[in-house]
Amino acid sequence: MQTLDWIVLIGTLLTIVIYGTYQTRGSKNVKDFLKGGSNSKWWTIGLSVMATQASAITFLSTPGQAFHSGMGFVQFYFGLPIAMIVICMVFIPLYHRLKVYTAYEFLENRFDRKTRSLTAILFLIQRGLAAGITIFAPAIILSAVLGWDLLLLNIIIGVLVIIYTVSGGTKAVNVTQKHQMVVIFTGMVIAFILILNQLPDDITFKKALDIAGASGKMEVIDFSFDLNNRYTVWSGLIGGTFLMLSYFGTDQSQVQRYLSGKSVKEMRLGLIFNGLLKIPMQFFILLVGIMVFVFYQFNEAPLNFNPTATDIVLNSKYADDYKSLQLKQQNVFELKKATITEFVNADRKVNQDLIASYNAQSDTIRAHAKNLIKKAGEEAKGVKVESNDKDYVFIHFILNNLPKGLIGLLLAVILSAAMSSTASELNALASTTTIDLYKHRVGPKTDKEMVKASRGFTLLWGIIAIGVACVANLAENLIQLVNIIGSIFYGNVLGIFLLAFFFKYIKANAVFVAALIT
């Protein structure tokens, strides 16, 4: 990190925070604070919905996912357009007609207060955990790579978000997310162009795709019924549809984004915009990871991209074994590089099985390295080390291969994404706590008192999220962890809403008991 990088990073983040706070000063009533005044245009809704889902995890983990496993992850989003159509047809007209502040208000009208409270509490549990992870994800990775203090990073990210979310509520979140998405898209496009420019002069984009294809990274569509394969067309269309239906239709962090729309038409256009753009966006982010993979076919990659893990194993009794693996990896790299160069120059006439063989050898060596890192971590008392390096691939490339200034911009992209998704989550947690729990327990309040309570709950959930971030541990891959946490709760919540929408004869007690059992 050079001085220019620090200027770009700090300048970008402070501009977003100050602008969001200034533009939304004086939110005096509940409608302004929780629904942004209900005057958002469709493009604001669409970008805000995308920014809420596109956390820092998306831009850190997804390229690493592609680097290791290829483009197949994009199939996870195939159910998104279907979910958007259903929400536009069913959910939005109901929410708008009832003039609700939260999705869970509808459930009291349909069932009773205890069902509404249960669903709201389920949301608060899972989204409270997720808010902590959206702070923790970039903090742990930046901490490991840059040597910054993890606890301090968690607090800085959390405090920056709390400032403008407490100040301006939903409108502040929507306003800042538009600019955060501009920063994010700009940074990712620049990164993609720079990766292509850093490939050897004779490697065109088409040849880069050929190299990735020869290494098995371009298998986008999988129609198999293999239950051991997490990402297929079928898991995307079935599991993805229901997960997205629940997330965008019943999760207050998303519902609140489109409830701020000035009309049903604006809300629908915002979600359709998201549905049309989300899959291409994810495809592009995965493609960035694929180009990073191609880059490392011509430039030697570390045996493990997590520098903290490497330091720990090299300072343990397994250092010699690890160095031996590094030499083997270097030999495989040289052989594979020569084969890939011949493959490209011979117009793909080289046997691709040879490339696959070298990739398999490399994967085996990396697996052995992970085992050594785990052993070293277990023996280093009090040290928690992450041997799986998927989340570190992209940040390693950024810090070691991008020019001055652009490193700061890409770090701003990651932190902007963390702030945008966390802000939406805190905003939704506060509105659900205020409207679905506090208001009914304490009784009717004036607008001024309700806004004050909403600000207080935003601050409280911000502190809780920072606390969760400070005690969290990395999973195998952060992008998967967030989806797993959502899946635990979303099925139950979506089941309640589907019964409410389509099965009029089912009563409150039956739904409440069924929800407790599931």
Residue pairs with C-beta under 8 A, 6 or more apart in sequence:
1 146
1 407
1 408
2 404
2 405
2 407
4 404
4 405
4 408
5 404
5 405
5 407
5 408
5 411
6 408
7 408
8 405
8 408
8 409
8 412
9 408
9 409
9 411
9 412
9 415
12 183
12 408
12 409
12 412
12 416
13 160
13 412
13 415
13 416
13 419
16 176
16 179
16 180
16 183
16 416
16 419
17 160
17 163
17 164
17 176
19 175
19 176
19 179
20 164
20 167
20 168
20 172
20 173
20 175
20 176
21 163
21 164
21 167
21 168
21 172
23 168
23 171
23 172
23 175
24 164
24 167
24 168
24 169
24 171
24 172
24 175
25 167
25 168
27 33
27 167
27 168
27 169
27 171
27 172
27 451
28 447
28 448
28 451
29 447
29 448
29 451
30 101
30 447
30 450
30 451
30 454
31 37
31 38
32 169
32 171
33 168
33 169
33 170
33 171
33 451
33 454
33 455
34 101
34 169
34 170
34 256
34 431
34 434
34 435
34 454
35 101
35 170
35 256
35 259
35 260
36 169
36 170
36 171
36 173
36 174
36 260
37 171
37 260
38 259
38 260
38 261
38 262
39 260
39 262
40 48
40 174
40 260
40 261
40 262
40 266
40 270
41 261
41 262
41 266
42 261
42 265
42 266
42 267
42 268
42 269
42 270
42 273
43 270
43 273
44 174
44 178
44 260
44 270
45 174
45 257
45 258
45 260
45 261
45 266
45 267
45 269
45 270
45 271
45 273
46 269
46 270
46 271
46 273
46 274
46 277
47 177
47 178
47 181
48 173
48 174
48 177
48 178
48 257
48 260
48 270
48 424
49 248
49 254
49 257
49 258
49 270
49 271
49 274
50 181
50 274
50 277
50 278
50 281
51 177
51 178
51 180
51 181
51 184
51 417
51 420
51 421
51 424
52 177
52 253
52 254
52 257
52 420
52 421
52 424
52 425
53 247
53 254
53 278
53 421
54 181
54 184
54 281
54 417
54 420
54 421
55 134
55 137
55 417
55 418
55 420
55 421
55 422
55 482
56 134
56 137
56 138
56 414
56 415
56 417
56 418
56 421
57 133
57 134
57 137
57 138
57 478
57 479
57 482
58 282
58 285
58 417
58 479
59 184
59 188
59 285
59 394
59 413
59 414
59 417
60 137
60 138
60 141
60 391
60 394
60 395
60 414
60 478
61 137
61 390
61 391
61 477
61 478
61 479
61 480
62 73
62 282
62 285
62 286
62 289
62 479
63 285
63 286
63 288
63 289
63 292
63 393
63 394
64 289
64 305
64 389
64 390
64 391
64 392
64 393
64 394
64 477
65 73
65 286
65 289
65 390
65 477
65 479
66 73
66 217
66 285
66 286
66 287
66 288
66 289
66 290
66 292
66 293
67 289
67 290
67 292
67 293
67 296
67 390
67 393
67 394
68 390
68 393
70 212
70 216
70 217
70 218
70 219
70 290
71 217
71 218
71 219
71 220
71 283
71 286
71 287
71 290
72 219
72 220
72 222
72 231
72 232
73 231
73 282
73 286
73 479
74 220
74 279
74 282
74 283
74 286
75 220
75 221
75 222
75 231
75 232
75 233
75 235
75 236
75 240
76 231
76 235
76 236
76 240
76 483
77 236
77 240
77 244
77 278
77 279
77 282
78 233
78 236
78 237
78 240
78 279
79 236
79 237
79 238
79 239
79 240
79 241
79 242
79 243
79 244
79 245
80 240
80 241
80 244
80 274
80 275
80 278
80 279
81 275
81 276
81 279
82 237
82 241
82 244
83 240
83 241
83 242
83 244
83 245
83 248
83 249
83 275
84 244
84 248
84 271
84 272
84 274
84 275
85 275
86 245
86 249
87 245
87 248
87 249
87 271
88 267
88 268
88 271
88 272
90 501
91 249
91 497
91 501
92 258
92 264
92 267
92 268
92 271
93 264
94 106
94 501
95 103
95 106
95 255
95 259
96 264
96 267
98 105
98 106
98 109
100 106
100 259
101 259
101 431
101 435
102 120
102 252
102 255
102 256
102 431
102 432
102 435
102 436
103 249
103 250
103 251
103 252
103 255
103 497
104 116
104 119
104 120
104 123
104 252
104 432
104 436
105 116
105 435
105 436
106 500
107 115
107 116
107 119
107 496
107 497
107 500
108 115
108 116
110 500
111 500
111 507
111 508
111 511
111 512
112 508
112 512
113 440
114 508
114 512
115 496
115 508
115 511
115 512
115 515
116 436
117 436
117 437
117 440
118 512
118 515
118 516
119 250
119 493
119 496
119 515
120 432
120 436
120 437
121 437
122 489
122 492
122 493
122 515
123 250
123 251
123 252
123 428
123 432
123 489
123 493
124 429
124 432
124 433
125 489
126 485
126 486
126 488
126 489
126 490
127 251
127 252
127 253
127 425
127 428
127 429
128 429
128 461
128 464
128 465
128 468
129 468
129 485
130 425
130 482
130 485
130 486
131 422
131 425
131 426
131 429
131 461
131 464
131 465
131 468
132 464
132 465
132 466
132 467
132 468
132 469
132 472
133 468
133 469
133 472
133 478
133 481
133 482
133 485
134 418
134 421
134 422
134 425
134 465
134 482
135 154
135 157
135 158
135 161
135 418
135 422
135 465
135 466
135 468
135 469
136 154
136 468
136 469
136 470
136 472
137 391
137 418
137 478
138 153
138 157
138 414
138 415
138 417
138 418
139 150
139 153
139 154
139 157
139 469
140 150
140 386
140 472
140 474
141 391
141 392
141 395
142 148
142 153
142 395
142 411
142 414
143 149
143 150
143 153
144 306
144 307
144 308
144 386
144 392
145 307
145 392
145 395
145 396
145 399
146 399
150 470
151 470
154 466
154 469
154 470
155 466
157 415
157 418
157 419
157 422
157 469
158 422
158 462
158 463
158 465
158 466
158 469
159 462
159 466
160 419
161 419
161 422
161 423
161 426
161 462
162 426
162 458
162 459
162 462
164 172
164 173
164 176
164 423
165 172
165 173
165 423
165 426
165 427
165 430
165 458
165 462
166 455
166 458
166 459
166 462
168 175
169 427
169 451
169 454
169 455
169 458
170 256
170 260
170 427
170 431
171 260
172 423
173 257
173 420
173 423
173 424
173 427
174 257
174 260
176 419
176 420
176 423
177 420
177 423
177 424
180 416
180 417
180 419
180 420
181 420
183 409
183 412
183 413
183 416
184 413
184 416
184 417
186 409
187 409
187 410
187 412
187 413
188 284
188 285
188 288
188 413
190 406
190 409
190 410
191 288
191 398
191 402
191 406
191 410
192 284
192 287
192 288
192 291
194 401
194 402
194 403
194 406
195 288
195 291
195 292
195 295
195 397
196 205
196 208
196 291
198 295
198 401
199 208
199 291
199 294
199 295
199 298
200 298
202 344
202 345
203 211
203 294
203 298
203 344
207 344
208 290
208 291
208 294
209 218
209 290
210 343
210 344
210 348
211 294
211 297
211 340
211 343
211 344
212 218
212 290
212 293
212 294
214 340
214 343
214 348
214 352
214 355
214 356
215 293
215 297
215 355
215 356
215 359
216 356
216 359
217 290
217 293
218 290
221 233
222 229
222 231
222 232
222 233
223 232
223 233
223 234
224 232
225 232
225 234
226 232
229 235
242 490
242 491
242 494
243 483
243 486
243 487
243 490
245 494
246 486
246 490
246 491
246 493
246 494
246 497
247 254
247 486
247 490
248 254
248 255
248 271
248 274
249 255
249 494
249 497
250 490
250 493
250 494
250 497
251 428
251 486
251 490
251 493
252 428
252 429
252 431
252 432
253 424
253 425
253 427
253 428
253 429
254 424
254 428
255 428
256 424
256 427
256 428
256 431
257 270
257 424
258 267
258 270
258 271
259 267
261 267
261 270
288 394
289 393
289 394
292 393
292 394
292 397
295 397
295 401
297 336
297 337
297 340
298 337
298 340
299 401
300 330
300 333
301 333
302 310
302 396
303 310
303 322
303 325
303 326
303 329
303 365
303 366
303 369
304 310
304 313
304 366
304 369
304 370
304 373
304 387
304 389
305 389
305 392
305 393
305 396
306 385
306 386
306 387
306 389
306 392
307 392
307 396
308 385
308 386
309 373
309 377
309 385
309 386
309 387
309 389
310 373
312 373
312 376
312 377
312 380
312 383
312 385
313 319
313 322
313 369
313 372
313 373
313 376
314 322
314 323
316 375
316 376
316 379
316 380
317 376
317 379
318 372
318 375
318 376
321 372
322 369
322 372
325 365
325 368
325 369
325 372
328 365
329 362
329 365
329 366
329 369
332 358
332 361
332 362
332 365
333 362
335 358
336 355
336 358
336 359
336 362
339 350
339 354
339 355
339 358
340 355
342 350
343 350
343 352
343 355
369 387
370 387
370 388
371 387
373 385
373 387
374 385
374 387
376 385
377 383
377 384
377 385
377 387
384 473
386 474
388 474
388 476
388 477
390 476
390 477
391 474
391 477
391 478
395 414
398 407
398 410
398 411
399 407
402 410
422 465
425 461
425 465
426 458
426 461
426 462
426 465
427 458
429 457
429 458
429 461
430 454
430 455
430 457
430 458
430 460
430 461
431 454
433 457
433 460
433 461
434 450
434 453
434 454
434 457
438 453
438 457
439 445
439 450
445 453
474 481
475 481
475 484
491 518
492 515
492 518
495 514
495 515
495 518
496 511
496 515
499 506
499 511
500 511
